[in-house]
Amino acid sequence: MSISDLYSSGFRERNRDHFAAIVRVALSDGVITPDEQEFLSRLAKNLDIEEAAYEKILENPFIYEINPPLSHERRVERLYDIARMVFVDEIADEPEMRIMRRLCIGLGFKLDSVEEVIGKTMVLISKGATLDHFKDNMKYLTEVHKNSK
């Protein structure tokens, strides 16, 4: 997957907010580990976050207003975007998967379904799923989750 493939309609506008949200998750335990730092650096590069903005976000990601999606459909879209960011370098290692789990929970997916949601997400992303294809294939899994709350 090339980086240019990531920048579909509306995706660029969400990059900074997504990045700030991911930094918040990385900081949720009070420290950014070297693995998380490496992931964040790659992610910033892939999202075309300028160095000055990167440093500012790392210093205080809480100054950025982050509005989690209210609708279930928007949450699935955000999951798609995040998974594409994780997969863009085609390295889905444990630090990235740990952040992915935390983000999935932060998006409102139930703890007991997170591994299944992430597993299916990463398979679809690795196969190059479009947003519509992703939403169609995740519909059953995420609808079951949504209705079981």
C-alpha positions in Angstrom: 0.0 0.0 0.0 1.5 3.3 -1.0 1.2 6.4 1.2 -0.7 8.2 -1.5 -3.4 5.6 -1.2 -4.1 6.8 2.3 -5.1 10.3 1.3 -8.7 9.8 0.1 -11.5 12.3 0.6 -11.6 13.6 4.1 -8.7 11.6 5.4 -6.2 14.5 5.4 -8.5 16.6 7.6 -8.5 14.0 10.3 -4.7 13.2 10.3 -3.7 15.6 13.1 -6.6 14.7 15.3 -6.0 11.0 14.8 -2.3 11.5 15.6 -3.1 13.5 18.8 -5.5 10.8 19.8 -2.9 8.1 19.3 -0.3 10.1 21.3 -2.9 10.4 24.1 -3.2 6.6 24.1 0.5 6.2 24.1 0.8 8.5 27.1 -2.1 6.8 28.9 0.3 4.9 31.1 2.4 8.0 31.7 5.3 7.2 29.4 6.0 6.7 25.8 8.2 3.6 25.4 10.9 3.5 22.8 8.8 1.1 20.7 5.8 3.6 20.9 8.2 6.5 20.0 9.4 4.6 17.0 5.8 3.9 15.9 4.8 7.5 16.5 7.7 8.8 14.4 6.8 6.5 11.5 3.1 7.4 11.9 3.9 11.1 11.8 6.0 10.7 8.7 3.3 8.6 7.0 0.6 11.2 8.0 2.7 14.0 6.7 2.8 15.7 10.1 5.4 18.4 10.1 8.2 18.3 12.6 7.0 21.4 14.5 3.5 20.0 14.7 4.8 16.6 15.8 6.8 18.2 18.6 3.9 20.3 19.7 1.5 17.3 19.8 4.1 15.2 21.7 4.5 18.0 24.3 0.8 18.3 24.9 -1.7 16.2 22.9 -4.4 17.4 25.2 -4.6 20.9 23.7 -6.2 19.3 20.6 -9.9 18.9 20.7 -10.7 15.3 20.0 -14.3 14.5 19.3 -14.8 10.7 19.3 -17.4 9.8 16.7 -20.9 9.6 18.0 -22.4 7.4 15.3 -21.5 3.7 15.0 -20.7 4.2 11.3 -18.2 6.9 12.1 -16.5 4.7 14.7 -16.1 2.0 12.1 -14.7 4.6 9.7 -12.2 5.8 12.3 -11.2 2.2 13.0 -10.6 1.8 9.3 -8.4 4.9 9.2 -6.4 3.9 12.3 -5.9 0.4 10.9 -4.6 1.8 7.6 -2.2 4.0 9.6 -0.9 1.0 11.5 -0.6 -1.0 8.3 0.9 1.6 6.0 4.4 0.4 6.7 3.2 -3.2 6.5 4.7 -3.8 9.9 2.0 -4.7 12.4 4.2 -5.5 15.3 3.3 -5.9 19.0 3.7 -2.2 20.0 1.5 -1.2 17.1 -1.1 -3.9 18.0 -1.0 -2.8 21.7 -1.8 0.8 20.5 -4.4 -0.6 18.2 -6.1 -2.5 21.1 -6.2 0.7 23.2 -7.6 2.7 20.3 -10.2 0.1 19.6 -11.4 0.2 23.2 -11.3 4.0 23.1 -13.6 3.9 20.1 -16.1 2.0 22.2 -15.7 -1.6 21.2 -16.3 -4.0 24.0 -13.2 -5.4 25.7 -14.3 -9.0 25.0 -14.6 -8.4 21.3 -11.5 -6.2 20.7 -9.3 -9.1 19.6 -11.8 -10.4 17.1 -12.5 -6.9 15.7 -8.8 -6.2 15.3 -8.1 -9.6 13.8 -10.8 -9.1 11.1 -9.8 -5.4 10.6 -6.1 -6.3 9.9 -7.1 -9.1 7.5 -9.3 -6.8 5.5 -6.7 -4.0 5.5 -3.9 -6.3 4.5 -6.1 -7.3 1.5 -6.5 -3.7 0.5 -10.2 -3.3 1.5 -11.8 0.0 0.4 -13.8 1.8 3.1 -17.1 0.6 1.7 -15.8 -3.0 1.5 -14.5 -2.7 5.0 -17.8 -1.3 6.4 -19.8 -4.1 4.7 -17.5 -6.8 6.0 -17.3 -5.4 9.5 -21.1 -4.7 9.7 -22.1 -8.0 11.3 -19.2 -8.1 13.7 -19.6 -4.5 14.8 -23.5 -4.7 14.8 -23.3 -7.7 17.2 -21.0 -5.7 19.4 -23.1 -2.6 19.2 -26.3 -4.5 20.1 -24.7 -6.4 23.0 -23.8 -3.3 25.1 
